[in-house]
Amino acid sequence: MVSFIDAHRGKHGVEPICKVLPIAPSTYYDHLSKRADPARRSARARRDAALRPEIRRVFDENWQVYGVRKVTAGCPDSGGPPVEPS
């Protein structure tokens, strides 16, 4: 939704677009500020972003068939035991 607003804000403006879409202008601007400065993100969002490459690695190494439980168990930072490909 934010990318749609970004694409059309020059022609229509943010507030008119937000009146039609189910998003408040303040939510849109908050998202932009967090995109510009990742330090403003929550601790959970920063941790998720840091773990994303490791999650992708485990998922790819296991033929992209592992579900959330096995991927979590295979990530060293998750605290679970490493899982071998089956």
Phi and psi in radians as a Rosetta constraint file:
Dihedral C 1 N 2 CA 2 C 2 CIRCULARHARMONIC -1.133 0.35
Dihedral N 2 CA 2 C 2 N 3 CIRCULARHARMONIC -0.695 0.35
Dihedral C 2 N 3 CA 3 C 3 CIRCULARHARMONIC -1.150 0.35
Dihedral N 3 CA 3 C 3 N 4 CIRCULARHARMONIC -0.600 0.35
Dihedral C 3 N 4 CA 4 C 4 CIRCULARHARMONIC -1.110 0.35
Dihedral N 4 CA 4 C 4 N 5 CIRCULARHARMONIC -0.788 0.35
Dihedral C 4 N 5 CA 5 C 5 CIRCULARHARMONIC -1.106 0.35
Dihedral N 5 CA 5 C 5 N 6 CIRCULARHARMONIC -0.737 0.35
Dihedral C 5 N 6 CA 6 C 6 CIRCULARHARMONIC -1.008 0.35
Dihedral N 6 CA 6 C 6 N 7 CIRCULARHARMONIC -0.731 0.35
Dihedral C 6 N 7 CA 7 C 7 CIRCULARHARMONIC -1.217 0.35
Dihedral N 7 CA 7 C 7 N 8 CIRCULARHARMONIC -0.501 0.35
Dihedral C 7 N 8 CA 8 C 8 CIRCULARHARMONIC -1.984 0.35
Dihedral N 8 CA 8 C 8 N 9 CIRCULARHARMONIC 0.022 0.35
Dihedral C 8 N 9 CA 9 C 9 CIRCULARHARMONIC -1.177 0.35
Dihedral N 9 CA 9 C 9 N 10 CIRCULARHARMONIC -0.536 0.35
Dihedral C 9 N 10 CA 10 C 10 CIRCULARHARMONIC -1.144 0.35
Dihedral N 10 CA 10 C 10 N 11 CIRCULARHARMONIC -0.598 0.35
Dihedral C 10 N 11 CA 11 C 11 CIRCULARHARMONIC -1.498 0.35
Dihedral N 11 CA 11 C 11 N 12 CIRCULARHARMONIC -0.682 0.35
Dihedral C 11 N 12 CA 12 C 12 CIRCULARHARMONIC -1.986 0.35
Dihedral N 12 CA 12 C 12 N 13 CIRCULARHARMONIC -0.393 0.35
Dihedral C 12 N 13 CA 13 C 13 CIRCULARHARMONIC 1.568 0.35
Dihedral N 13 CA 13 C 13 N 14 CIRCULARHARMONIC 2.692 0.35
Dihedral C 13 N 14 CA 14 C 14 CIRCULARHARMONIC -1.231 0.35
Dihedral N 14 CA 14 C 14 N 15 CIRCULARHARMONIC -0.850 0.35
Dihedral C 14 N 15 CA 15 C 15 CIRCULARHARMONIC -1.078 0.35
Dihedral N 15 CA 15 C 15 N 16 CIRCULARHARMONIC -0.794 0.35
Dihedral C 15 N 16 CA 16 C 16 CIRCULARHARMONIC -1.087 0.35
Dihedral N 16 CA 16 C 16 N 17 CIRCULARHARMONIC -0.647 0.35
Dihedral C 16 N 17 CA 17 C 17 CIRCULARHARMONIC -1.143 0.35
Dihedral N 17 CA 17 C 17 N 18 CIRCULARHARMONIC -0.748 0.35
Dihedral C 17 N 18 CA 18 C 18 CIRCULARHARMONIC -1.165 0.35
Dihedral N 18 CA 18 C 18 N 19 CIRCULARHARMONIC -0.463 0.35
Dihedral C 18 N 19 CA 19 C 19 CIRCULARHARMONIC -1.150 0.35
Dihedral N 19 CA 19 C 19 N 20 CIRCULARHARMONIC -0.567 0.35
Dihedral C 19 N 20 CA 20 C 20 CIRCULARHARMONIC -1.484 0.35
Dihedral N 20 CA 20 C 20 N 21 CIRCULARHARMONIC -0.648 0.35
Dihedral C 20 N 21 CA 21 C 21 CIRCULARHARMONIC -1.591 0.35
Dihedral N 21 CA 21 C 21 N 22 CIRCULARHARMONIC 2.745 0.35
Dihedral C 21 N 22 CA 22 C 22 CIRCULARHARMONIC -1.444 0.35
Dihedral N 22 CA 22 C 22 N 23 CIRCULARHARMONIC 1.034 0.35
Dihedral C 22 N 23 CA 23 C 23 CIRCULARHARMONIC -2.523 0.35
Dihedral N 23 CA 23 C 23 N 24 CIRCULARHARMONIC 2.385 0.35
Dihedral C 23 N 24 CA 24 C 24 CIRCULARHARMONIC -1.411 0.35
Dihedral N 24 CA 24 C 24 N 25 CIRCULARHARMONIC 2.522 0.35
Dihedral C 24 N 25 CA 25 C 25 CIRCULARHARMONIC -0.972 0.35
Dihedral N 25 CA 25 C 25 N 26 CIRCULARHARMONIC -0.631 0.35
Dihedral C 25 N 26 CA 26 C 26 CIRCULARHARMONIC -1.129 0.35
Dihedral N 26 CA 26 C 26 N 27 CIRCULARHARMONIC -0.593 0.35
Dihedral C 26 N 27 CA 27 C 27 CIRCULARHARMONIC -1.153 0.35
Dihedral N 27 CA 27 C 27 N 28 CIRCULARHARMONIC -0.736 0.35
Dihedral C 27 N 28 CA 28 C 28 CIRCULARHARMONIC -1.065 0.35
Dihedral N 28 CA 28 C 28 N 29 CIRCULARHARMONIC -0.852 0.35
Dihedral C 28 N 29 CA 29 C 29 CIRCULARHARMONIC -1.158 0.35
Dihedral N 29 CA 29 C 29 N 30 CIRCULARHARMONIC -0.601 0.35
Dihedral C 29 N 30 CA 30 C 30 CIRCULARHARMONIC -1.115 0.35
Dihedral N 30 CA 30 C 30 N 31 CIRCULARHARMONIC -0.731 0.35
Dihedral C 30 N 31 CA 31 C 31 CIRCULARHARMONIC -1.091 0.35
Dihedral N 31 CA 31 C 31 N 32 CIRCULARHARMONIC -0.742 0.35
Dihedral C 31 N 32 CA 32 C 32 CIRCULARHARMONIC -1.081 0.35
Dihedral N 32 CA 32 C 32 N 33 CIRCULARHARMONIC -0.725 0.35
Dihedral C 32 N 33 CA 33 C 33 CIRCULARHARMONIC -1.183 0.35
Dihedral N 33 CA 33 C 33 N 34 CIRCULARHARMONIC -0.613 0.35
Dihedral C 33 N 34 CA 34 C 34 CIRCULARHARMONIC -1.275 0.35
Dihedral N 34 CA 34 C 34 N 35 CIRCULARHARMONIC -0.544 0.35
Dihedral C 34 N 35 CA 35 C 35 CIRCULARHARMONIC -1.182 0.35
Dihedral N 35 CA 35 C 35 N 36 CIRCULARHARMONIC -0.686 0.35
Dihedral C 35 N 36 CA 36 C 36 CIRCULARHARMONIC -1.277 0.35
Dihedral N 36 CA 36 C 36 N 37 CIRCULARHARMONIC -0.596 0.35
Dihedral C 36 N 37 CA 37 C 37 CIRCULARHARMONIC -2.302 0.35
Dihedral N 37 CA 37 C 37 N 38 CIRCULARHARMONIC 1.594 0.35
Dihedral C 37 N 38 CA 38 C 38 CIRCULARHARMONIC -1.023 0.35
Dihedral N 38 CA 38 C 38 N 39 CIRCULARHARMONIC -0.326 0.35
Dihedral C 38 N 39 CA 39 C 39 CIRCULARHARMONIC -1.156 0.35
Dihedral N 39 CA 39 C 39 N 40 CIRCULARHARMONIC -0.344 0.35
Dihedral C 39 N 40 CA 40 C 40 CIRCULARHARMONIC -1.389 0.35
Dihedral N 40 CA 40 C 40 N 41 CIRCULARHARMONIC -0.185 0.35
Dihedral C 40 N 41 CA 41 C 41 CIRCULARHARMONIC -1.235 0.35
Dihedral N 41 CA 41 C 41 N 42 CIRCULARHARMONIC 2.797 0.35
Dihedral C 41 N 42 CA 42 C 42 CIRCULARHARMONIC -1.182 0.35
Dihedral N 42 CA 42 C 42 N 43 CIRCULARHARMONIC 2.824 0.35
Dihedral C 42 N 43 CA 43 C 43 CIRCULARHARMONIC -1.028 0.35
Dihedral N 43 CA 43 C 43 N 44 CIRCULARHARMONIC -0.699 0.35
Dihedral C 43 N 44 CA 44 C 44 CIRCULARHARMONIC -1.096 0.35
Dihedral N 44 CA 44 C 44 N 45 CIRCULARHARMONIC -0.763 0.35
Dihedral C 44 N 45 CA 45 C 45 CIRCULARHARMONIC -1.138 0.35
Dihedral N 45 CA 45 C 45 N 46 CIRCULARHARMONIC -0.694 0.35
Dihedral C 45 N 46 CA 46 C 46 CIRCULARHARMONIC -1.146 0.35
Dihedral N 46 CA 46 C 46 N 47 CIRCULARHARMONIC -0.723 0.35
Dihedral C 46 N 47 CA 47 C 47 CIRCULARHARMONIC -1.135 0.35
Dihedral N 47 CA 47 C 47 N 48 CIRCULARHARMONIC -0.744 0.35
Dihedral C 47 N 48 CA 48 C 48 CIRCULARHARMONIC -1.045 0.35
Dihedral N 48 CA 48 C 48 N 49 CIRCULARHARMONIC -0.749 0.35
Dihedral C 48 N 49 CA 49 C 49 CIRCULARHARMONIC -1.121 0.35
Dihedral N 49 CA 49 C 49 N 50 CIRCULARHARMONIC -0.658 0.35
Dihedral C 49 N 50 CA 50 C 50 CIRCULARHARMONIC -1.213 0.35
Dihedral N 50 CA 50 C 50 N 51 CIRCULARHARMONIC -0.594 0.35
Dihedral C 50 N 51 CA 51 C 51 CIRCULARHARMONIC -1.451 0.35
Dihedral N 51 CA 51 C 51 N 52 CIRCULARHARMONIC -0.294 0.35
Dihedral C 51 N 52 CA 52 C 52 CIRCULARHARMONIC -0.927 0.35
Dihedral N 52 CA 52 C 52 N 53 CIRCULARHARMONIC -0.797 0.35
Dihedral C 52 N 53 CA 53 C 53 CIRCULARHARMONIC -1.100 0.35
Dihedral N 53 CA 53 C 53 N 54 CIRCULARHARMONIC -0.652 0.35
Dihedral C 53 N 54 CA 54 C 54 CIRCULARHARMONIC -1.195 0.35
Dihedral N 54 CA 54 C 54 N 55 CIRCULARHARMONIC -0.710 0.35
Dihedral C 54 N 55 CA 55 C 55 CIRCULARHARMONIC -1.080 0.35
Dihedral N 55 CA 55 C 55 N 56 CIRCULARHARMONIC -0.777 0.35
Dihedral C 55 N 56 CA 56 C 56 CIRCULARHARMONIC -1.078 0.35
Dihedral N 56 CA 56 C 56 N 57 CIRCULARHARMONIC -0.715 0.35
Dihedral C 56 N 57 CA 57 C 57 CIRCULARHARMONIC -1.081 0.35
Dihedral N 57 CA 57 C 57 N 58 CIRCULARHARMONIC -0.845 0.35
Dihedral C 57 N 58 CA 58 C 58 CIRCULARHARMONIC -1.094 0.35
Dihedral N 58 CA 58 C 58 N 59 CIRCULARHARMONIC -0.754 0.35
Dihedral C 58 N 59 CA 59 C 59 CIRCULARHARMONIC -1.088 0.35
Dihedral N 59 CA 59 C 59 N 60 CIRCULARHARMONIC -0.800 0.35
Dihedral C 59 N 60 CA 60 C 60 CIRCULARHARMONIC -1.178 0.35
Dihedral N 60 CA 60 C 60 N 61 CIRCULARHARMONIC -0.682 0.35
Dihedral C 60 N 61 CA 61 C 61 CIRCULARHARMONIC -1.150 0.35
Dihedral N 61 CA 61 C 61 N 62 CIRCULARHARMONIC -0.306 0.35
Dihedral C 61 N 62 CA 62 C 62 CIRCULARHARMONIC -1.982 0.35
Dihedral N 62 CA 62 C 62 N 63 CIRCULARHARMONIC 0.686 0.35
Dihedral C 62 N 63 CA 63 C 63 CIRCULARHARMONIC 1.006 0.35
Dihedral N 63 CA 63 C 63 N 64 CIRCULARHARMONIC 0.406 0.35
Dihedral C 63 N 64 CA 64 C 64 CIRCULARHARMONIC 0.978 0.35
Dihedral N 64 CA 64 C 64 N 65 CIRCULARHARMONIC 0.612 0.35
Dihedral C 64 N 65 CA 65 C 65 CIRCULARHARMONIC -2.045 0.35
Dihedral N 65 CA 65 C 65 N 66 CIRCULARHARMONIC -0.141 0.35
Dihedral C 65 N 66 CA 66 C 66 CIRCULARHARMONIC -1.245 0.35
Dihedral N 66 CA 66 C 66 N 67 CIRCULARHARMONIC 2.485 0.35
Dihedral C 66 N 67 CA 67 C 67 CIRCULARHARMONIC -1.557 0.35
Dihedral N 67 CA 67 C 67 N 68 CIRCULARHARMONIC -3.039 0.35
Dihedral C 67 N 68 CA 68 C 68 CIRCULARHARMONIC -1.078 0.35
Dihedral N 68 CA 68 C 68 N 69 CIRCULARHARMONIC -0.676 0.35
Dihedral C 68 N 69 CA 69 C 69 CIRCULARHARMONIC -1.159 0.35
Dihedral N 69 CA 69 C 69 N 70 CIRCULARHARMONIC -0.779 0.35
Dihedral C 69 N 70 CA 70 C 70 CIRCULARHARMONIC -1.268 0.35
Dihedral N 70 CA 70 C 70 N 71 CIRCULARHARMONIC -0.622 0.35
Dihedral C 70 N 71 CA 71 C 71 CIRCULARHARMONIC -1.140 0.35
Dihedral N 71 CA 71 C 71 N 72 CIRCULARHARMONIC -0.757 0.35
Dihedral C 71 N 72 CA 72 C 72 CIRCULARHARMONIC -1.080 0.35
Dihedral N 72 CA 72 C 72 N 73 CIRCULARHARMONIC -0.762 0.35
Dihedral C 72 N 73 CA 73 C 73 CIRCULARHARMONIC -1.149 0.35
Dihedral N 73 CA 73 C 73 N 74 CIRCULARHARMONIC -0.505 0.35
Dihedral C 73 N 74 CA 74 C 74 CIRCULARHARMONIC -1.465 0.35
Dihedral N 74 CA 74 C 74 N 75 CIRCULARHARMONIC -0.184 0.35
Dihedral C 74 N 75 CA 75 C 75 CIRCULARHARMONIC -1.519 0.35
Dihedral N 75 CA 75 C 75 N 76 CIRCULARHARMONIC 2.156 0.35
Dihedral C 75 N 76 CA 76 C 76 CIRCULARHARMONIC -1.010 0.35
Dihedral N 76 CA 76 C 76 N 77 CIRCULARHARMONIC -0.628 0.35
Dihedral C 76 N 77 CA 77 C 77 CIRCULARHARMONIC -1.294 0.35
Dihedral N 77 CA 77 C 77 N 78 CIRCULARHARMONIC -0.167 0.35
Dihedral C 77 N 78 CA 78 C 78 CIRCULARHARMONIC -1.410 0.35
Dihedral N 78 CA 78 C 78 N 79 CIRCULARHARMONIC -0.294 0.35
Dihedral C 78 N 79 CA 79 C 79 CIRCULARHARMONIC 1.572 0.35
Dihedral N 79 CA 79 C 79 N 80 CIRCULARHARMONIC -0.123 0.35
Dihedral C 79 N 80 CA 80 C 80 CIRCULARHARMONIC -1.515 0.35
Dihedral N 80 CA 80 C 80 N 81 CIRCULARHARMONIC 2.882 0.35
Dihedral C 80 N 81 CA 81 C 81 CIRCULARHARMONIC -1.237 0.35
Dihedral N 81 CA 81 C 81 N 82 CIRCULARHARMONIC 2.592 0.35
Dihedral C 81 N 82 CA 82 C 82 CIRCULARHARMONIC -1.147 0.35
Dihedral N 82 CA 82 C 82 N 83 CIRCULARHARMONIC 2.511 0.35
Dihedral C 82 N 83 CA 83 C 83 CIRCULARHARMONIC -1.929 0.35
Dihedral N 83 CA 83 C 83 N 84 CIRCULARHARMONIC 2.291 0.35
Dihedral C 83 N 84 CA 84 C 84 CIRCULARHARMONIC -1.511 0.35
Dihedral N 84 CA 84 C 84 N 85 CIRCULARHARMONIC 2.591 0.35
Dihedral C 84 N 85 CA 85 C 85 CIRCULARHARMONIC -1.074 0.35
Dihedral N 85 CA 85 C 85 N 86 CIRCULARHARMONIC 2.485 0.35
